[in-house]
Amino acid sequence: MNQSYSGQPVSASLDSQVTWTHLIYALHALSLVIGIVTVATVVGAFLLGWPSIVAVILNYVKRGDVRGTWLESHFRWQIRTFWFGAAWAGLCMAFVVLTFGVGLLIAWLPLGIVAIWFIYRVARGWLALSDGRPMYA
């Protein structure tokens, strides 16, 4: 039987949920890679690409299974990453629309920051999961 971050035995069910959590991080990472290596943007691929959409759906479907475990913090981290990024991207797009397109010259800076933030959040969360640690922030 595996050991958790606290040294306690991990049940087979929790082991399965760790695998699901890894899969969700992998889907988000795939979206980021698609955004980096194709003509899509990182933000666009993360928010509109099928891997991240499937990942966030899995977060909601599997969230009840991890409630009360250390993995719940990872699910919250993943869901918040998606929706906070969507909110920031939406604000940038609203700014572009409200400025009749002139804001596009300025909107690339915050969208670039959101792209870096997505990469940071996926990497930090996945590394913590790999170490068996919950996400606190």
C-alpha positions as CSV (number, residue, x, y, z in Angstrom):
1,M,0.0,0.0,0.0
2,N,1.3,3.5,-0.8
3,Q,2.0,6.2,1.7
4,S,0.3,9.6,1.6
5,Y,2.0,12.9,2.3
6,S,1.3,12.4,6.0
7,G,2.8,8.9,6.1
8,Q,-0.7,7.3,6.4
9,P,-1.6,4.4,4.2
10,V,-3.4,5.4,1.0
11,S,-6.5,3.3,0.2
12,A,-7.0,1.9,-3.3
13,S,-9.9,4.3,-3.8
14,L,-7.7,7.3,-3.0
15,D,-4.9,5.9,-5.2
16,S,-7.4,5.9,-8.0
17,Q,-8.4,9.5,-7.3
18,V,-4.7,10.5,-7.4
19,T,-4.5,8.9,-10.8
20,W,-7.6,10.9,-11.9
21,T,-6.0,14.1,-10.5
22,H,-2.8,13.4,-12.5
23,L,-4.9,12.9,-15.6
24,I,-6.6,16.2,-15.1
25,Y,-3.3,18.0,-14.8
26,A,-2.1,16.2,-17.9
27,L,-5.1,17.4,-19.9
28,H,-4.5,21.0,-18.8
29,A,-0.8,20.6,-19.6
30,L,-1.8,19.2,-23.1
31,S,-3.9,22.3,-23.7
32,L,-0.9,24.5,-22.7
33,V,1.4,22.6,-25.1
34,I,-1.2,22.9,-27.9
35,G,-1.3,26.7,-27.3
36,I,2.5,27.0,-27.3
37,V,3.3,24.8,-30.4
38,T,0.4,25.7,-32.7
39,V,-1.1,28.9,-34.0
40,A,-3.5,28.9,-31.0
41,T,-2.7,31.1,-28.0
42,V,-1.9,29.6,-24.6
43,V,-5.0,31.3,-23.1
44,G,-7.2,30.3,-26.0
45,A,-6.1,26.7,-26.0
46,F,-6.4,26.5,-22.2
47,L,-9.9,27.9,-22.1
48,L,-11.4,26.7,-25.4
49,G,-9.4,23.6,-26.2
50,W,-11.0,20.2,-25.7
51,P,-8.4,18.9,-23.2
52,S,-9.0,21.6,-20.6
53,I,-12.8,21.5,-21.1
54,V,-12.7,17.7,-20.5
55,A,-10.4,18.3,-17.5
56,V,-12.8,20.8,-15.9
57,I,-15.8,18.6,-16.5
58,L,-13.9,15.7,-14.9
59,N,-13.1,18.1,-11.9
60,Y,-16.8,18.6,-11.4
61,V,-17.8,15.0,-12.0
62,K,-15.1,13.6,-9.6
63,R,-15.1,16.4,-7.0
64,G,-17.5,14.5,-4.7
65,D,-15.1,11.5,-4.7
66,V,-12.3,13.5,-3.2
67,R,-14.3,15.6,-0.8
68,G,-12.7,15.4,2.7
69,T,-9.3,14.3,1.3
70,W,-6.1,16.2,0.6
71,L,-7.0,15.8,-3.1
72,E,-9.9,18.2,-2.7
73,S,-7.5,21.1,-2.6
74,H,-6.1,20.1,-6.0
75,F,-9.6,19.9,-7.5
76,R,-10.3,23.4,-6.1
77,W,-6.9,24.6,-7.5
78,Q,-7.7,23.2,-10.9
79,I,-11.2,24.6,-11.1
80,R,-10.2,28.0,-9.9
81,T,-7.3,28.1,-12.4
82,F,-9.7,27.5,-15.2
83,W,-12.5,30.0,-14.0
84,F,-10.2,32.8,-12.8
85,G,-8.3,32.6,-16.1
86,A,-11.6,32.7,-18.0
87,A,-12.7,35.8,-16.0
88,W,-9.4,37.6,-16.7
89,A,-9.6,36.7,-20.4
90,G,-13.2,37.8,-20.5
91,L,-12.2,41.2,-18.9
92,C,-9.5,41.6,-21.6
93,M,-11.9,40.8,-24.4
94,A,-14.5,43.2,-22.9
95,F,-11.8,45.9,-22.8
96,V,-11.0,45.3,-26.5
97,V,-14.7,45.5,-27.5
98,L,-15.4,48.6,-25.4
99,T,-12.4,50.4,-27.0
100,F,-13.6,49.4,-30.5
101,G,-10.5,47.2,-31.0
102,V,-7.9,49.8,-30.0
103,G,-7.5,47.9,-26.7
104,L,-6.1,45.0,-28.6
105,L,-2.8,46.8,-28.6
106,I,-2.9,46.8,-24.8
107,A,-4.8,43.5,-24.1
108,W,-1.9,41.4,-25.2
109,L,0.1,42.2,-22.0
110,P,-2.5,41.0,-19.5
111,L,-3.3,38.0,-21.7
112,G,0.4,37.2,-21.7
113,I,0.5,37.4,-17.9
114,V,-2.6,35.1,-17.8
115,A,-0.8,32.6,-20.1
116,I,2.3,32.6,-17.8
117,W,-0.1,32.2,-14.8
118,F,-1.7,29.2,-16.4
119,I,1.6,27.5,-16.9
120,Y,2.7,28.3,-13.3
121,R,-0.6,27.0,-11.8
122,V,-0.5,23.7,-13.7
123,A,3.2,23.2,-13.0
124,R,3.0,24.1,-9.3
125,G,-0.1,22.0,-8.7
126,W,1.2,19.0,-10.6
127,L,4.5,19.1,-8.7
128,A,2.7,19.3,-5.4
129,L,0.5,16.3,-6.4
130,S,3.6,14.3,-7.4
131,D,5.1,15.0,-4.0
132,G,1.8,14.0,-2.3
133,R,1.2,17.5,-1.0
134,P,-2.2,19.4,-0.9
135,M,-2.5,22.9,-2.4
136,Y,-3.0,25.6,0.2
137,A,-3.3,28.7,-1.8
